[in-house]
């Protein structure tokens, strides 16, 4: 993450905006303290799609209503 002082950001704003557009995260400091962070804007549809693609192949499909081993007596003691 890039770290830049407020005065440097003010003087070279177009340069740093271009860096953020290219994917860099920018941390703004004032008197040595972190005061803000600039991150690139993301499209929420693309972000959701990327998350789904990351999960692809990790999900196990099956019948969730059918017990794994034949008879299921989980509630037999409550009858």
QUICOR-V101101 format. One record per pair of residues at least 12 apart in sequence whose ideal C-beta (glycine too) atoms are under 10 Angstrom apart, sorted by the first residue. I is the first residue (numbers start at 1). J is the second residue. D is the distance in Angstrom with one decimal. If there is no record, write none. Layout:
i = {I/I}
j = {J/J}
d = {D/D}
This chain:
i = {1/1/1/1/1/1/1/2/2/2/2/2/2/2/2/2/3/3/3/3/3/3/3/4/4/4/4/4/4/4/5/5/5/5/5/6/6/6/6/6/6/7/8/8/9/9/9/9/9/9/16/16/17/19/19/20/20/20/20/21/21/22/23/23/24/24/24/25/25/25/25/26/26/26/27}
j = {24/25/26/27/37/38/39/16/19/20/24/25/26/27/28/38/25/26/27/28/29/34/37/16/19/26/27/28/29/38/28/29/30/31/32/28/29/30/31/35/36/30/28/29/26/28/29/30/36/38/28/38/38/38/40/38/39/40/41/40/41/40/39/40/38/39/40/37/38/39/40/38/39/40/39}
d = {7.7/4.6/7.2/5.3/7.9/10.0/9.3/7.7/6.6/8.8/5.7/7.0/4.9/6.8/9.6/9.1/9.9/7.8/4.7/8.1/6.1/8.2/10.0/6.3/9.3/6.2/7.3/6.1/7.1/9.2/7.7/5.6/7.1/8.8/8.9/6.0/7.2/4.9/8.9/7.3/8.6/8.8/9.2/9.3/7.8/5.8/9.3/9.8/9.1/8.7/9.1/7.5/8.2/8.9/9.4/5.0/7.1/5.5/8.8/6.5/8.7/7.8/9.3/5.5/8.7/8.9/7.6/6.6/7.1/5.1/7.6/4.2/7.8/9.5/9.8}
